Amino acid sequence: MVSQAELLAGVRAARERLAGAGPDRSRRPGDFERVSLPSADGDVLRDLLVSEGARAVIEVGLAYGASALAIAEALVATGAGRGRHLIVDAYQGDFADEGWKVLAKAGLGTICTLLRERSELVLPRLLAEGVVVDAAFVDASHLFHNVFRDLCYLHELVRPGGLVVLDDCDWPSVATAARYFELNLSWHREPAGRPTRLRPYRLPDPRPEPAFDSFVPFGADGAT
Ligand SMILES: C[S@@+](CC[C@H](N)C(=O)[O-])C[C@H]1O[C@@H](n2cnc3c(N)ncnc32)[C@H](O)[C@@H]1O
């Protein structure tokens, strides 16, 4: 039986190795750097989840596992190994399973569960199963309609008052999807504490039920 301290040390070492040397295999040169959350932003994500005391997290978009290791580090640090990390990635096979292998090698097989399907199919199923989490991290498809659908389901999967963290809000498609939730469903931008490309949102508590005629037209920042 591995102790919490040993597990935590293993996860930190895996993060360091991945950030320094990259994955064993990548789809093409430079792909890891292109798709992965940089290590400093991973630290911000970890610290947000630690200060949240998060025990259960949904992550959408695994790739080589950089953000997943940061989330797992937070869960191990706060949950003494009892955390739950549900990871959705439809195309992990395209990454030669590198993300999943790095998590398994770090001893995270009991905390992390990989759901190898498109998020637009998995998230409604989790909702129907009654899953509730403390926080979510979204970094999968950047098509507007996919991000928008993911956020619709996460609005209900993340507990009222919980946290949704988005990557890549400099993409108009991602920022526009997020803007709907700010303007119509009272998601509030939460300070991240230090400079980061991540955008954390605090969900309202209680969850609002807007009237059908209260719709606020939305667009990316400055385009509303
Ligand atoms: C930008 S990468 C994620 C990078 C990762 N968060 C990191 O920092 O290491 C996007 C990932 O989303 C996955 N993906 C894309 N569209 C998806 C969808 N509709 N459902 C589930 N996963 C999807 C891809 O397979 C890929 O692994």
The ligand as an SDF file (V2000), in Angstrom:
LIG
                    3D

 27 29  0  0  0  0  0  0  0  0999 V2000
   -5.7330   20.5720  -26.1830 C   0  0  0  0  0  0  0  0  0  0  0  0
   -5.7660   18.8600  -25.9420 S   0  0  0  0  0  0  0  0  0  0  0  0
   -5.8300   18.7020  -24.1890 C   0  0  0  0  0  0  0  0  0  0  0  0
   -4.5320   19.0590  -23.5160 C   0  0  0  0  0  0  0  0  0  0  0  0
   -4.4960   18.7080  -22.0540 C   0  0  0  0  0  0  0  0  0  0  0  0
   -5.5630   19.3690  -21.3250 N   0  0  0  0  0  0  0  0  0  0  0  0
   -3.1570   19.1030  -21.4410 C   0  0  0  0  0  0  0  0  0  0  0  0
   -3.0180   20.2260  -20.9550 O   0  0  0  0  0  0  0  0  0  0  0  0
   -2.2460   18.2930  -21.4410 O   0  0  0  0  0  0  0  0  0  0  0  0
   -7.4050   18.4450  -26.4170 C   0  0  0  0  0  0  0  0  0  0  0  0
   -7.8490   17.0200  -26.1160 C   0  0  0  0  0  0  0  0  0  0  0  0
   -9.2570   16.9560  -26.2450 O   0  0  0  0  0  0  0  0  0  0  0  0
   -9.6190   15.7320  -26.8360 C   0  0  0  0  0  0  0  0  0  0  0  0
  -10.9150   15.9640  -27.5140 N   0  0  0  0  0  0  0  0  0  0  0  0
  -11.1590   16.7270  -28.6090 C   0  0  0  0  0  0  0  0  0  0  0  0
  -12.4640   16.7530  -28.8890 N   0  0  0  0  0  0  0  0  0  0  0  0
  -13.0810   16.0020  -27.9320 C   0  0  0  0  0  0  0  0  0  0  0  0
  -14.4320   15.6500  -27.6840 C   0  0  0  0  0  0  0  0  0  0  0  0
  -15.4360   16.0840  -28.4600 N   0  0  0  0  0  0  0  0  0  0  0  0
  -14.7000   14.8680  -26.6250 N   0  0  0  0  0  0  0  0  0  0  0  0
  -13.6890   14.4180  -25.8250 C   0  0  0  0  0  0  0  0  0  0  0  0
  -12.4070   14.7100  -26.0210 N   0  0  0  0  0  0  0  0  0  0  0  0
  -12.0900   15.4920  -27.0700 C   0  0  0  0  0  0  0  0  0  0  0  0
   -8.4750   15.3720  -27.7570 C   0  0  0  0  0  0  0  0  0  0  0  0
   -8.3930   13.9780  -27.9110 O   0  0  0  0  0  0  0  0  0  0  0  0
   -7.2790   15.9350  -26.9880 C   0  0  0  0  0  0  0  0  0  0  0  0
   -6.7100   14.9450  -26.1800 O   0  0  0  0  0  0  0  0  0  0  0  0
  1  2  1  0
  2  3  1  0
  2 10  1  0
  3  4  1  0
  4  5  1  0
  5  6  1  0
  5  7  1  0
  7  8  2  0
  7  9  1  0
 10 11  1  0
 11 12  1  0
 11 26  1  0
 12 13  1  0
 13 14  1  0
 13 24  1  0
 14 15  1  0
 14 23  1  0
 15 16  2  0
 16 17  1  0
 17 18  1  0
 17 23  2  0
 18 19  1  0
 18 20  2  0
 20 21  1  0
 21 22  2  0
 22 23  1  0
 24 25  1  0
 24 26  1  0
 26 27  1  0
M  CHG  2   2   1   9  -1
M  END
$$$$
